[in-house]
Amino acid sequence: MSSIRIVRARRFLLASAALTSFAAIDMTAALAQQAREPLPPVEVSPPQSRKQAKPNGQSAESARRRAVRRPSIASAASKPVAPNSAGPTPLNSNAVAESGSRLGLTVRETPATVEVISAETIREQGYRTVSDVAQGAVGVTAGDNPAEPSAFSMRGFTNSQINTLYNGIKIGPQNMTSRIMDTANLEAVEILKGPASLISGEGAAGGAINFVTRQPHTGPVKNEADFSYDCLNSLRAHYGSGGSTSVQGLDYRFDVSRSSLNGFADDTNTKTLDVSGQLNYRISDSLKVWGAIEYREDRSKAYWGAPLVSEAFSGSHATSGIVSGSYFNRTDLGAVAIDDRTFKTNYNVLDNKNLAQEVWLRGGFELKLAPDLTLKSQAYAYGAERSWFNNEIEAFDSTRNEVYRERFYVAHSQRLVGNVTDLVWDANIAGFDNLMVTTLSSSYLDFARPGAANFPNDFVSLVDPERGFYGSLTTQQQTARIDNEALSFEDRLKLTRTFSLIGGLRVEHIGLDRNSTDVNGLEKASFPFTKDWAPVTGRIGYTWEAVPRLTFFSQYATGADISANNIFLLAPTQNLDLTTARTYETGVKHVLWDNKAEWSFSTYDILRKNVYAAAGGMTLNIAGRQESKGVELAGSIRPIEPLRLWGSVAYVDARYADYDFAGGSFSGNTPPNVPRIVANAGASWRFATSLPVELGIVGRHVGDHYNSDANTVTMNAYTVGDVYAFVDVPKTVFNAVDQARLTFRVRNFTDRRYAIWGDPFYPDQVLLGAPRTYEIAAAFKW
């Protein structure tokens, strides 16, 4: 039965790709004569700017026929920062985010909370990694725990309850597949809040975060180079180039970045390399093809956190304000603290390593079949090799007053191929504008996971430990083969010029084949096994522009994911029912004062059922239900030309219900890494001098949050801030470049010590935030 499913999935995938390829070849021949004629410039505009609803269907048809004579092909790849005719806004609500809707709607036209952090904002705020970007968003927190790097929390949900996408493509659960990623090669980061299964498939109970790589543009070639260095001897460098080539209609983009980020703990660092490129070729006014390739790697000496220590043992070295509460796991620690002698201690073994190598191949086309009908298709292939070889547990033992350490090894070999095809119908029905997208997607994934069968352990002193080496290792093998097919529909019906109904439905099939063998290669009990799921999810909502640029919205959306939240590790004895989620959300988005001010507000209620939660020691508890209610407010304003002010605050009340197990109950407790309050604020002032100088300050407050479902240990609330100054050097100084910017930045300028993240599988330790650091940077464009 397993082999039948695999064959069927591959045939489905090949048929999908063949159908779209045939359409491209057929139309290419028909349009060959047009391709030899000079091409006018391509103009990109979102759907609503092309036409408005007409009371008379014949008039609307005439308008559409006139419109088709104008070039109208948008990028086949994501164009997340393409503004409409109103221009950019302070909160970027004119950006188009594919992770929010496949209809090509702007953020303000989407009946959900969506944020788009542009490359310009990333550079200006000094966000070096995607975790930095997330922490600058409304109500989002992040942690780079080495077991699950680039982990996020928003709206009461964390880790694999939030889909991580790469150019709109999901490669697997976040806690298995995500890596630390530098931001230099990114065009934008899109964040969609709340259940997002309609757009990104199963697993998106808390939302989705989409990383979009740099895109080609039509026009003169533009080059850029960036460099930075900090007091921890961290280095970053990036070079990028893009524009139109000498071949008519052919545009390119190429980026290469390298970073070596040293940690504040002894002997810790992360090195990354990212090379990406894309070609867009406009064959005619009606056909565009494109191809992209990307190679990424990261290698790190990992920091696994500081152990929770008995306050009584640490005495005068016990800190206050970082953690509080009491803890019992291996031994009873009583009241806990972080020992100030361990701030920079690395308990990992000397031969530790974390590494990953990833390759992306993507390609597709966009073809205008008729004035109101467009076919878009993207085929992709992805491969990854990952490896962890570390001491991962560091638990203080109060009976010995030493730190218990335990090793862990695992590796991944992942292969993924797939296709996503959209048919976009932009029509007028009975006098009403209607925009509809039908999406057919299919993928096949093969995943091998050799892992440790033994776990060497030892005890070391709390202060100045002998780090030693990993020791002997025996391995066992796990495999997962997953096929996925989905058919979805999304539609926007404009009942009036200002009021739209927007909804969608997704029908998905997921097939899983798993096997697991022991150290002798013999299959374990109940393996292999096969399981199928067929979740149906969707969204219905509206947008109402009550007055120009003041938009109210509401939505009801559903999501689904696999029980235990990790399809790669699902055991045959675990409950195999789907975990389901639903959300009610309503809010308002407003741009005013001639684009000098913007604010947004939303309130939501999310319920997730049949939840599994981490209980420590790599085990799972059935948590019953998870409820999350909250509000989010964001705003930005430029009251006078040199001054900018911005800020946001998010409040969430997230709790478990019906979370009962043998020996106790966690009902009423808050999920790990979910602070009730998250607030950001910033201000900058630009001095109109001969060398323009801008000074800025950014602050961030994160409320109390817990490191496990037991809620016995609190990672205390903290407030941190960065200050920066940059000077823009005119071309008269550097004749070789058009723009040059020199930046000086102080991160965590108060040198606040705080706990940023906790891994509920490793509740004996917490990750500390970085202390004060100084950084200089230079950026050039020509």
C-alpha positions in Angstrom: 0.0 0.0 0.0 2.9 2.3 0.8 4.4 1.9 -2.7 1.0 2.5 -4.3 0.7 5.8 -2.6 4.2 6.9 -3.6 3.6 6.0 -7.2 0.3 7.8 -7.2 1.9 10.9 -5.7 4.7 10.9 -8.2 2.3 10.5 -11.1 0.2 13.4 -9.7 3.2 15.6 -9.5 4.5 14.7 -13.0 1.1 15.2 -14.5 0.8 18.7 -12.8 4.2 19.7 -14.1 3.6 18.3 -17.6 0.3 20.2 -17.9 1.8 23.5 -17.0 4.9 22.9 -19.2 2.7 22.0 -22.2 0.7 25.3 -21.8 4.0 27.3 -21.8 5.4 25.5 -24.9 2.2 25.9 -26.8 1.8 29.6 -26.1 5.5 30.2 -26.7 5.2 29.1 -30.3 2.0 31.1 -30.8 3.7 34.2 -29.5 7.1 33.8 -31.2 6.4 36.6 -33.7 5.5 39.0 -30.8 8.7 38.1 -29.0 10.8 39.5 -31.8 9.1 42.9 -31.5 10.4 45.5 -29.0 8.8 45.3 -25.6 7.3 48.2 -23.8 8.2 48.5 -20.1 6.2 46.2 -17.8 4.1 47.9 -15.1 3.2 46.1 -12.0 -0.1 47.0 -10.3 -2.4 45.1 -7.9 -5.7 44.0 -9.2 -7.9 46.7 -7.7 -6.0 49.5 -9.5 -6.8 48.0 -13.0 -10.5 48.5 -12.8 -13.5 49.2 -10.6 -16.9 47.5 -10.4 -19.2 48.5 -13.2 -23.0 48.5 -12.9 -23.2 47.5 -16.5 -21.6 44.2 -17.5 -20.9 45.3 -21.1 -19.1 48.5 -20.0 -17.0 46.3 -17.7 -16.1 44.0 -20.5 -15.1 46.9 -22.7 -12.9 48.2 -19.9 -11.2 44.8 -19.6 -10.5 44.6 -23.3 -8.9 48.1 -23.2 -6.9 47.0 -20.2 -5.5 44.0 -21.8 -3.7 46.1 -24.5 -1.5 47.4 -21.7 1.3 45.3 -20.3 0.0 43.7 -17.1 2.1 40.7 -16.2 3.3 40.7 -12.5 6.2 38.7 -11.3 5.7 35.0 -11.2 7.7 35.0 -8.0 6.7 36.8 -4.9 6.7 40.6 -5.1 6.1 41.4 -1.4 7.0 45.0 -1.5 5.3 46.2 -4.7 3.3 49.2 -3.7 0.1 50.4 -5.3 -0.4 53.8 -6.8 -0.8 55.3 -3.3 2.9 54.7 -2.6 4.6 53.3 0.4 3.1 53.8 3.9 4.6 53.9 7.4 3.5 50.3 8.2 3.9 49.0 4.7 0.2 48.2 4.2 0.5 48.8 0.5 2.8 45.8 0.1 1.5 42.6 -1.5 2.2 39.5 0.6 1.6 36.1 -1.0 1.7 34.4 2.4 -1.5 36.4 3.3 -3.4 35.8 0.1 -2.9 34.3 -3.3 -5.2 36.9 -4.8 -2.4 39.5 -5.0 -4.1 41.7 -2.4 -2.2 44.3 -0.5 -1.9 44.0 3.3 -4.7 46.6 3.7 -7.0 44.6 1.4 -6.5 41.3 3.3 -9.0 40.4 6.0 -6.3 39.3 8.4 -3.3 40.8 10.2 -0.3 40.7 8.0 3.1 42.4 8.4 5.7 42.9 5.7 9.2 43.8 6.9 11.0 45.1 3.9 14.7 44.8 3.1 15.1 48.6 3.7 13.7 48.2 7.2 15.9 45.2 7.8 19.0 47.2 6.9 18.0 50.3 8.8 17.2 48.5 12.0 20.3 46.3 11.8 18.5 43.0 11.8 21.2 40.4 11.2 19.2 37.2 11.4 15.6 36.2 10.8 15.2 35.9 14.6 16.1 39.6 14.9 13.5 40.5 12.2 10.8 38.6 14.1 11.5 40.4 17.3 10.9 43.7 15.6 7.4 42.6 14.6 4.2 43.2 16.5 3.8 40.7 19.3 6.4 38.2 18.0 9.3 36.7 20.1 12.0 34.4 18.9 14.9 32.3 20.2 17.8 30.5 18.6 17.8 27.4 20.7 20.3 25.1 18.8 17.9 22.2 18.8 15.2 24.3 17.0 16.9 27.4 15.7 14.9 30.4 14.4 11.9 29.4 16.6 9.1 31.9 16.9 6.2 32.7 19.2 3.1 34.7 18.4 -0.5 34.9 19.5 0.1 32.2 22.1 1.6 29.6 19.7 5.2 28.5 19.2 7.6 26.5 17.1 5.9 24.1 14.7 2.5 25.7 15.4 3.8 28.4 13.1 4.6 27.5 9.5 7.9 28.6 8.2 7.9 29.2 4.4 10.7 29.9 1.9 9.3 31.9 -1.1 5.9 30.5 -0.2 7.0 26.9 0.1 6.8 24.8 3.2 9.6 22.2 3.7 8.4 20.7 7.0 7.8 21.5 10.7 9.9 24.4 12.0 11.4 22.5 14.9 12.9 20.0 12.4 13.9 22.0 9.4 14.5 25.7 10.2 18.0 27.1 10.5 19.7 30.3 11.6 19.5 32.5 8.5 21.3 35.8 7.6 19.0 38.5 6.2 21.3 39.9 3.5 19.8 37.9 0.7 16.2 38.6 1.7 13.8 40.9 -0.1 11.2 40.8 2.7 9.9 38.8 5.6 6.1 38.4 5.6 4.2 37.5 8.8 0.6 36.2 8.7 -1.1 35.9 12.1 -3.6 33.2 13.1 -4.6 29.9 11.4 -3.2 30.0 7.9 -3.8 26.5 6.5 -5.7 28.0 3.5 -2.4 29.5 2.2 0.3 27.3 3.5 -1.2 24.0 4.4 -1.3 22.0 7.6 0.6 23.1 10.7 -0.3 26.8 10.7 -2.3 27.2 13.9 -0.4 30.3 15.0 0.3 31.7 11.6 3.0 31.6 9.0 6.3 33.4 8.4 7.5 33.7 4.8 11.1 34.5 3.8 11.4 36.0 0.4 14.7 36.2 -1.5 15.8 39.2 -3.5 14.0 39.6 -6.8 15.2 41.0 -10.2 14.0 44.4 -11.3 13.5 46.0 -14.8 15.8 48.9 -15.3 19.5 50.0 -15.0 21.8 47.6 -13.2 22.2 48.4 -9.5 24.9 47.1 -7.3 25.3 47.1 -3.5 27.8 46.0 -0.9 27.5 45.8 2.9 30.0 45.2 5.7 29.8 45.1 9.5 32.0 44.3 12.5 31.2 44.1 16.2 33.1 44.0 19.5 32.7 40.2 19.6 34.8 40.0 16.4 31.7 39.1 14.4 31.9 39.9 10.6 29.3 40.2 7.9 29.7 40.9 4.2 27.3 41.0 1.3 27.4 41.8 -2.4 24.3 42.1 -4.6 23.6 43.1 -8.2 20.5 43.2 -10.3 18.7 44.9 -13.3 18.1 44.5 -17.0 20.7 42.7 -19.2 21.6 43.5 -22.8 19.1 40.8 -23.9 15.7 42.4 -24.4 13.3 41.4 -21.6 15.9 39.5 -19.5 16.4 40.7 -15.9 18.6 39.2 -13.2 19.4 39.3 -9.5 22.5 37.9 -7.8 23.4 38.0 -4.1 26.2 36.4 -2.0 26.6 36.9 1.7 29.0 35.6 4.3 28.8 36.0 8.1 30.7 34.8 11.2 28.7 35.7 14.3 30.5 35.1 17.5 28.4 34.4 20.6 28.9 35.9 24.0 29.5 32.5 25.6 33.0 31.0 25.3 33.9 29.2 22.1 30.5 29.8 20.4 29.9 31.1 16.8 27.7 30.7 13.8 29.1 30.9 10.2 26.7 31.2 7.3 27.1 31.4 3.5 24.2 32.2 1.2 24.4 32.4 -2.6 21.2 33.2 -4.6 20.3 34.2 -8.1 17.2 34.6 -10.3 16.5 35.3 -14.0 13.2 36.7 -15.3 12.6 36.6 -19.0 9.6 38.5 -20.6 9.1 36.6 -23.8 6.2 38.8 -24.7 3.5 41.0 -23.2 1.6 37.8 -22.3 4.3 35.4 -21.2 7.1 35.5 -18.6 9.4 32.7 -17.5 11.8 32.7 -14.6 14.3 30.5 -12.8 16.1 30.7 -9.4 18.8 28.8 -7.6 20.0 29.2 -4.0 22.7 27.5 -1.9 22.8 28.0 1.9 25.0 26.6 4.6 25.5 27.2 8.3 28.1 25.8 10.7 28.1 26.6 14.4 29.7 25.8 17.7 26.5 25.9 19.7 25.5 27.5 23.0 22.8 25.5 24.8 22.0 27.9 27.6 22.7 28.4 31.3 21.6 25.8 33.9 19.0 26.6 36.5 20.9 26.5 39.8 19.8 26.2 43.4 19.7 29.7 44.8 20.9 28.3 48.1 24.0 26.8 46.5 24.9 29.9 44.5 24.6 32.2 47.5 26.1 35.6 46.7 26.5 34.6 43.0 22.7 34.0 42.6 21.2 36.6 40.3 17.9 38.3 40.6 15.6 39.4 37.8 16.5 36.7 35.2 14.5 33.7 36.4 12.4 33.0 39.5 10.3 30.2 40.9 11.2 26.7 42.0 12.2 23.6 40.0 12.3 19.8 40.4 13.4 17.4 37.7 16.5 15.3 38.3 16.7 16.7 41.8 14.8 19.3 43.9 16.5 22.6 43.4 14.1 24.6 45.5 14.2 28.3 44.5 16.2 28.8 41.4 18.5 31.4 39.9 21.2 31.8 37.3 24.7 31.8 38.8 26.6 34.9 37.6 29.7 32.8 37.2 28.0 30.9 34.3 27.0 33.8 32.1 29.7 33.0 29.5 30.2 29.3 30.3 29.9 26.8 27.4 29.1 23.3 28.7 29.2 21.8 25.2 31.8 19.2 24.3 34.9 20.4 22.5 34.2 18.4 19.3 30.6 19.7 19.1 29.1 20.7 15.7 25.9 21.9 14.2 25.8 22.2 10.4 23.4 22.3 7.5 23.7 22.6 3.7 20.7 23.4 1.6 20.0 23.8 -2.1 17.0 25.3 -3.8 16.0 25.0 -7.5 12.8 26.9 -8.5 11.4 27.8 -11.9 8.1 28.7 -13.5 6.1 30.9 -15.8 3.2 33.4 -15.9 1.0 33.2 -19.0 -2.0 35.4 -19.8 -4.4 33.0 -21.5 -7.1 35.6 -22.0 -7.8 39.2 -21.0 -9.2 38.0 -17.6 -7.4 34.6 -17.2 -3.8 34.1 -16.1 -1.9 30.9 -15.5 1.0 30.8 -13.1 3.1 27.8 -12.2 6.2 27.1 -10.0 8.1 23.9 -9.9 10.7 23.4 -7.2 13.3 21.0 -5.8 14.9 21.2 -2.4 17.7 19.2 -0.7 19.2 19.5 2.8 21.8 17.7 4.9 21.7 18.6 8.6 23.7 17.3 11.6 23.7 17.9 15.4 26.6 16.4 17.4 26.5 18.0 20.9 26.1 17.8 24.6 22.5 19.1 24.9 21.4 18.5 28.5 23.0 20.5 31.3 21.1 20.0 34.5 22.3 21.1 37.9 22.2 18.2 40.4 21.7 19.4 43.9 22.8 16.2 45.5 26.2 16.4 43.9 26.3 20.2 43.3 27.5 19.4 39.8 26.1 19.7 36.3 24.8 16.5 34.7 25.5 16.5 31.0 24.0 14.2 28.3 25.0 13.9 24.6 22.7 13.7 21.6 23.3 13.1 17.9 20.9 13.3 15.0 21.3 13.9 11.2 18.8 14.7 8.4 18.9 13.9 4.7 15.9 15.5 3.1 14.7 15.7 -0.5 11.6 17.5 -1.6 10.1 18.1 -5.1 6.8 19.8 -5.9 4.7 22.0 -8.1 2.2 24.9 -7.4 -0.1 26.1 -10.2 -2.5 29.0 -9.9 -5.3 29.9 -12.4 -6.3 33.5 -11.8 -9.7 34.7 -13.1 -10.3 38.4 -12.9 -13.8 39.0 -14.2 -17.0 40.9 -13.8 -20.1 38.9 -12.7 -23.4 40.5 -13.0 -21.9 43.9 -12.6 -19.6 43.0 -9.7 -15.9 42.7 -9.8 -14.8 39.2 -8.9 -11.2 37.9 -8.5 -10.7 34.2 -8.1 -7.6 31.9 -7.8 -7.7 28.1 -8.1 -4.6 26.5 -6.9 -3.4 23.0 -7.4 -0.3 21.9 -5.5 1.5 18.6 -5.0 4.8 17.5 -3.5 6.8 14.4 -2.5 9.2 14.4 0.4 11.8 11.8 1.4 13.3 12.1 4.8 16.0 10.0 6.4 17.0 10.5 10.1 19.9 8.5 11.5 20.1 9.3 15.2 21.7 8.3 18.5 20.9 4.9 20.1 23.0 5.7 23.1 23.4 8.9 25.1 26.9 9.3 26.8 26.7 11.3 30.0 28.9 12.6 32.8 29.1 15.2 35.6 31.2 18.4 35.4 31.7 21.3 37.8 29.4 24.3 37.6 32.3 26.7 37.3 35.1 26.2 34.7 33.9 22.7 33.7 36.2 20.2 31.9 34.4 20.2 28.5 35.8 16.9 27.3 34.6 15.1 24.1 31.4 13.4 22.8 32.5 9.8 23.4 31.3 6.6 21.8 28.2 6.7 19.5 25.9 4.1 18.2 23.1 5.0 15.8 19.7 3.8 14.6 17.6 4.8 11.6 14.3 6.5 11.0 12.6 7.3 7.7 9.5 9.2 6.6 8.0 9.5 3.2 5.3 12.1 2.8 3.1 12.9 -0.2 0.9 15.9 -0.3 -1.8 17.1 -2.7 -4.0 20.1 -2.3 -6.7 21.9 -4.2 -7.7 25.3 -3.0 -10.0 28.2 -4.0 -9.8 31.8 -3.0 -12.2 34.5 -4.1 -12.8 38.2 -3.6 -16.2 39.6 -4.6 -16.6 43.4 -4.5 -20.2 44.0 -3.6 -19.6 47.8 -3.7 -16.6 49.9 -4.5 -15.6 49.8 -0.8 -17.0 46.5 0.5 -15.6 43.1 -0.4 -16.3 39.5 0.6 -13.2 37.4 0.7 -13.1 33.7 1.3 -11.4 30.4 0.4 -11.4 26.6 0.9 -8.5 24.1 0.9 -8.9 20.4 0.5 -5.7 18.6 1.3 -4.4 15.0 1.3 -1.4 14.0 3.4 0.1 10.5 3.1 2.7 9.3 5.6 4.9 6.1 5.4 7.2 5.7 8.4 9.8 3.1 9.4 12.2 2.8 12.3 15.0 0.3 12.9 17.3 -0.4 15.8 21.1 -0.5 16.0 21.1 -3.9 14.3 18.9 -2.7 11.4 15.9 -4.7 12.6 12.5 -3.0 12.4 11.0 -1.9 15.7 7.6 -2.9 17.0 4.6 -1.6 15.0 6.9 -0.4 12.2 6.5 0.3 9.3 3.1 2.0 9.4 1.1 4.1 7.0 -1.4 6.8 7.7 -3.5 9.3 5.7 -5.2 12.6 6.6 -7.6 14.8 4.6 -8.0 18.1 6.3 -10.4 20.7 5.0 -9.7 24.3 6.0 -10.7 27.7 4.9 -11.4 31.4 5.6 -14.3 33.7 5.2 -14.1 37.5 5.8 -14.7 41.0 4.6 -13.0 44.3 4.2 -14.9 47.6 4.3 -13.2 50.9 3.4 -15.6 53.0 5.4 -13.8 56.2 4.3 -10.8 56.5 2.0 -7.9 54.6 3.5 -9.8 53.5 6.6 -10.5 49.8 6.3 -12.4 47.6 8.7 -12.0 43.8 8.5 -13.1 40.6 10.1 -12.5 36.9 9.4 -13.3 33.4 10.5 -10.5 31.0 9.6 -9.6 27.3 10.4 -6.4 25.3 10.4 -5.3 21.7 10.9 -2.1 19.9 11.7 -0.9 16.5 12.7 -1.2 15.4 16.3 2.1 15.7 18.2 3.0 18.5 15.7 5.8 16.6 14.1 4.9 14.3 11.2 8.5 13.2 10.8 8.6 11.7 14.3 5.0 10.5 14.7 4.9 7.1 16.5 2.5 4.3 15.6 1.1 4.3 19.2 0.3 8.0 19.3 -3.1 9.4 18.7 -3.2 10.0 14.9 -6.2 12.3 14.8 -5.9 15.8 13.4 -5.3 18.8 15.7 -7.7 21.5 14.6 -7.8 25.3 15.1 -10.2 28.1 14.5 -10.0 31.9 14.9 -12.3 34.9 15.0 -10.6 38.1 14.3 -11.7 41.7 13.6 -9.7 45.0 13.3 -9.1 48.2 11.5 -6.2 49.5 9.3 -5.9 53.3 8.7 -3.5 55.4 6.6 -3.8 59.1 7.0 -2.1 62.5 6.8 -0.9 62.1 3.3 1.0 58.8 4.1 2.7 60.4 7.0 0.9 58.3 9.6 -0.6 54.8 9.9 -2.1 52.6 12.6 -3.7 49.2 12.9 -5.7 47.4 15.5 -6.9 43.8 15.8 -8.5 41.5 18.3 -8.7 37.8 18.0 -9.9 34.5 19.7 -8.2 31.3 18.7 -9.1 27.8 19.9 -6.9 24.7 19.2 -8.2 21.2 20.0 -6.6 17.8 20.5 -3.2 19.3 21.3 0.0 17.5 22.2 2.6 19.4 24.3 6.2 18.8 25.3 6.6 17.3 28.8 10.4 17.3 29.0 12.7 14.4 28.3 11.5 14.1 24.7 8.0 13.0 25.8 4.6 14.4 24.9 1.5 15.0 26.9 -2.1 15.3 25.6 -2.9 18.9 26.4 -6.6 18.8 25.3 -7.3 22.4 24.3 -5.3 25.6 23.9 -7.1 28.9 24.0 -5.7 32.2 23.0 -7.3 35.7 23.1 -5.6 39.0 22.6 -5.3 42.4 21.0 -2.6 44.1 18.9 -2.0 47.8 18.2 0.7 49.3 16.0 1.3 52.8 14.7 3.9 55.0 13.0 3.9 58.7 12.4 6.2 61.4 11.0 4.8 64.6 12.6 7.5 66.8 11.1 9.9 65.9 8.3 13.1 65.0 10.4 11.2 63.1 13.1 9.8 59.5 13.0 8.0 57.7 15.8 6.8 54.2 15.8 5.6 51.6 18.3 3.4 48.5 18.9 1.9 46.6 21.9 0.5 43.1 21.9 -1.4 41.5 24.7 -2.3 37.7 24.7 -4.0 35.5 27.3 -3.0 31.9 26.2 -4.0 29.0 28.4 -4.4 25.2 28.3 -7.7 23.5 29.1 -8.5 19.9 29.7 -4.8 19.3 30.2 -4.9 16.3 32.6 -2.5 13.5 32.9 -1.5 10.8 35.4 -0.3 12.6 38.5 -1.5 16.1 37.8 -3.0 18.7 35.6 -1.7 21.7 33.7 -5.2 23.1 32.9 -5.1 26.9 33.2 -1.3 27.1 32.6 0.3 29.2 30.0 2.2 27.5 27.1 6.0 27.9 27.2 7.7 31.0 25.7 4.4 33.0 25.6 4.7 36.4 27.3 1.5 38.2 28.0 2.8 41.6 27.0 5.2 42.4 24.1 5.9 46.1 23.2 8.2 47.8 20.8 8.9 51.5 20.4 11.3 53.6 18.5 12.2 57.2 17.4 14.7 58.7 15.0 15.7 62.3 14.1 17.4 63.2 10.9 19.7 66.3 11.0 19.7 68.3 7.7 23.5 68.9 7.7 25.9 68.7 4.8 26.5 65.1 5.7 23.0 64.0 6.7 23.1 62.3 10.1 20.3 60.3 11.7 20.1 59.2 15.4 17.7 56.6 16.5 16.7 54.6 19.6 14.6 51.4 19.7 13.2 49.8 22.9 11.6 46.4 23.5 9.7 45.0 26.5 8.8 41.3 26.9 6.7 40.2 29.8 7.1 37.2 32.1 7.1 33.9 30.3 7.6 30.2 31.3 10.1 27.6 30.1 7.7 24.6 30.5 4.1 23.7 30.7 4.5 23.3 34.5 4.8 27.1 34.9 7.0 26.6 38.0 10.0 28.6 36.6 9.4 32.1 35.2 11.7 33.8 32.8 11.3 37.3 34.1 10.1 40.3 32.1 12.8 42.4 30.6 13.3 45.7 28.7 16.2 46.2 26.3 17.1 48.9 23.9 19.4 49.7 21.0 20.8 53.1 19.9 22.2 53.9 16.5 23.6 56.7 14.4 24.2 56.7 10.7 25.6 59.3 8.2 24.7 59.3 4.5 27.8 60.3 2.6 26.9 62.1 -0.7 28.4 61.2 -4.1 30.6 64.3 -4.0 32.7 62.5 -1.3 32.7 59.0 -2.7 32.7 59.5 -6.5 32.7 55.8 -7.2 29.4 55.1 -5.6 25.9 56.7 -5.7 25.1 56.2 -2.1 27.2 55.4 1.0 26.1 55.0 4.6 28.2 54.5 7.7 26.5 53.2 10.8 27.4 52.9 14.5 25.1 50.8 16.7 25.0 49.8 20.3 22.8 46.7 21.0 21.4 46.3 24.5 23.0 49.6 25.6 21.9 49.1 29.2 23.7 45.7 29.3 20.6 44.0 30.7 20.9 40.3 31.6 17.8 38.4 30.7 16.4 34.9 29.7 15.2 35.1 26.1 14.0 31.5 25.5 13.5 28.1 27.0 13.2 24.7 25.3 10.4 22.7 27.1 12.2 19.4 26.0 15.2 20.7 28.0 13.6 22.5 31.0 16.8 22.3 33.1 18.4 25.3 31.3 17.4 28.6 29.6 19.0 30.7 26.9 20.3 34.0 27.9 20.1 37.1 25.8 23.3 38.8 24.5 24.9 41.5 26.6 25.8 45.0 25.3 27.7 45.0 22.0 29.1 47.7 19.7 28.9 47.4 15.9 30.1 49.5 13.0 28.8 49.0 9.4 29.2 50.4 6.0 26.9 50.1 3.0 27.4 51.2 -0.6 25.2 51.4 -3.7 26.2 52.2 -7.2 
